[in-house]
Amino acid sequence: MSYVTQPAESAESAGRPGTAAAVVVGGGLAGITAALALADAGVRVTLLEGRPRLGGLAFSFQRGELTVDNGQHVYLRCCTAYRWFLDRVDGAPLAPLQDRLDVPVLDAEGRPGRRLGRIGRTALPVPLHLAKSLATYPHLSLAERARVGRAALALKGLDLADPALDAQNFGSWLAAHGQSERAVEALWDLVGVATLNAVAQDSSLGLAAMVFKTGLLSDPGAADIGWARVPLGELHDTLARKALDSAGVRTEVRTRVTSISPNGNGRWRVQVPGETLDADTVVLAVPHREAHDLLPAGALDAPERLLEIGTAPILNVHVVYDRKVLTRPFFAALGSPVQWVFDRTESSGLKEGQYLALSQSAAQDEIDEPVSALRERYLPELERLLPEARGARVNDFFVTRERTATFAPTPGVGRLRPGARTKAPGLYLAGAWTATGWPATMESAVRSGVSAAGAALGALGRPRDHLLEVFEGAARSILPEDDLRALGHEPEGTGAAVRGGVR
């Protein structure tokens, strides 16, 4: 076992008789959140992570003098849980939000003067806040824009509490509501692929409706975009460790759990190489297939369902130029295999030139292609989109691949996602793949950690009021009923737990 840090225990957390002990397995955002939430309630917590760092699938690494994020991650103003996480680790100033939603959209095949469009908002109430942007969006015809508006109103009217939505296909729903292939490409998939990691045809209507209703149709500022202006590792590892240390959490990395089992007296035994840890409660915050392998018999009615949850890849293409070729912080692309491009020059520590990161979601067809083939495809595309790149020298070109970046949001996936509670008292699940109501995002991961901690604290008889602030206002209403009860909040009538709702 690699010992990382064992802060001096306070009188509150020292192992005196009656002090509850918890083990959190997994040091991604879900596990970090659960550990902090438990420790904040006076529970003595040990956090175990198999990797040499915290942060899960949102991390950084060194490439020469560059600090590189494995992939571009963003969040929205409506992501109240992730925003709480940033505040909790003192990282909010390092990942600021836009003052107002503004997404430049470049069409590689557009006519001169009409290549650039923008998706933005005004301060008008919903849905008028998007009216100006839609009316002037050059990548759709006047008739297509009108049909988009009608489809958006129909989407707004869907009841997210209706389980039938999960079984339906978003692409078929869009077609039935008059959306052309161009409208799907230039608007619905432009947003949906980035948030769901799947095209509309492969997405659950329930998850897609949740994304669009919450992000674009719940509040004028809900979709304002935020992203880290520093390497992700500074937020999800360095600052997270500091917060865990301050909370009295014992954090162990390079420590892989081999088994979790009840010890016969209502407590739990967690086995790692060279040590056995005893705990009153365990939060299992690892990927769903790993969770399946660690769950003790009887913890779930149908544990094989976890293996039915598919995964979806994300490919990230990294290009370092010898000069500045992009003048805006990011843009989205149409008419090109390029999806979203971000300027990561400053955050990476690059001193000369410019470093662009391309985030390519739903990358099933490209995830295993050799770097040489990807280079031949994407460098000419960047030159098509960015004229300044045509004369620039490429100083570095590399890719990062996350083959199981997210769970696949396919129709029917909702019935496979378990809640925080298991049938084994004292054992709880966390992870973006659990039943948070959200797609696989940083927001979903943090919400799952809060829900698991809330359920555990309820069983331990510990206070949970400090967790309710995570889900303020309308955002609270999208929590599943089971998770609302885990936080000690009784839903107000049918459907109250899943209204509202994005990433």
Secondary structure as GFF3:
##gff-version 3
##sequence-region A 1 503
A	DSSP	beta_strand	2	5	.	.	.	ID=ss1
A	DSSP	beta_strand	21	25	.	.	.	ID=ss2
A	DSSP	alpha_helix	29	40	.	.	.	ID=ss3
A	DSSP	beta_strand	44	48	.	.	.	ID=ss4
A	DSSP	beta_strand	60	63	.	.	.	ID=ss5
A	DSSP	beta_strand	66	69	.	.	.	ID=ss6
A	DSSP	beta_strand	74	76	.	.	.	ID=ss7
A	DSSP	alpha_helix	80	88	.	.	.	ID=ss8
A	DSSP	three_ten_helix	92	94	.	.	.	ID=ss9
A	DSSP	beta_strand	102	107	.	.	.	ID=ss10
A	DSSP	beta_strand	116	120	.	.	.	ID=ss11
A	DSSP	three_ten_helix	128	130	.	.	.	ID=ss12
A	DSSP	alpha_helix	131	135	.	.	.	ID=ss13
A	DSSP	alpha_helix	142	156	.	.	.	ID=ss14
A	DSSP	alpha_helix	164	167	.	.	.	ID=ss15
A	DSSP	alpha_helix	170	176	.	.	.	ID=ss16
A	DSSP	alpha_helix	181	183	.	.	.	ID=ss17
A	DSSP	pi_helix	184	188	.	.	.	ID=ss18
A	DSSP	alpha_helix	189	196	.	.	.	ID=ss19
A	DSSP	three_ten_helix	200	202	.	.	.	ID=ss20
A	DSSP	alpha_helix	205	217	.	.	.	ID=ss21
A	DSSP	beta_strand	225	227	.	.	.	ID=ss22
A	DSSP	alpha_helix	232	233	.	.	.	ID=ss23
A	DSSP	pi_helix	234	239	.	.	.	ID=ss24
A	DSSP	alpha_helix	240	246	.	.	.	ID=ss25
A	DSSP	beta_strand	250	253	.	.	.	ID=ss26
A	DSSP	beta_strand	259	262	.	.	.	ID=ss27
A	DSSP	beta_strand	268	272	.	.	.	ID=ss28
A	DSSP	beta_strand	275	279	.	.	.	ID=ss29
A	DSSP	beta_strand	281	284	.	.	.	ID=ss30
A	DSSP	alpha_helix	288	294	.	.	.	ID=ss31
A	DSSP	three_ten_helix	303	308	.	.	.	ID=ss32
A	DSSP	beta_strand	311	321	.	.	.	ID=ss33
A	DSSP	beta_strand	330	334	.	.	.	ID=ss34
A	DSSP	beta_strand	340	343	.	.	.	ID=ss35
A	DSSP	alpha_helix	345	348	.	.	.	ID=ss36
A	DSSP	beta_strand	354	361	.	.	.	ID=ss37
A	DSSP	alpha_helix	371	385	.	.	.	ID=ss38
A	DSSP	three_ten_helix	387	391	.	.	.	ID=ss39
A	DSSP	beta_strand	394	407	.	.	.	ID=ss40
A	DSSP	three_ten_helix	413	416	.	.	.	ID=ss41
A	DSSP	beta_strand	427	429	.	.	.	ID=ss42
A	DSSP	alpha_helix	442	460	.	.	.	ID=ss43
A	DSSP	alpha_helix	465	468	.	.	.	ID=ss44
A	DSSP	three_ten_helix	469	471	.	.	.	ID=ss45
A	DSSP	three_ten_helix	473	478	.	.	.	ID=ss46
A	DSSP	alpha_helix	481	486	.	.	.	ID=ss47
A	DSSP	three_ten_helix	496	498	.	.	.	ID=ss48
###
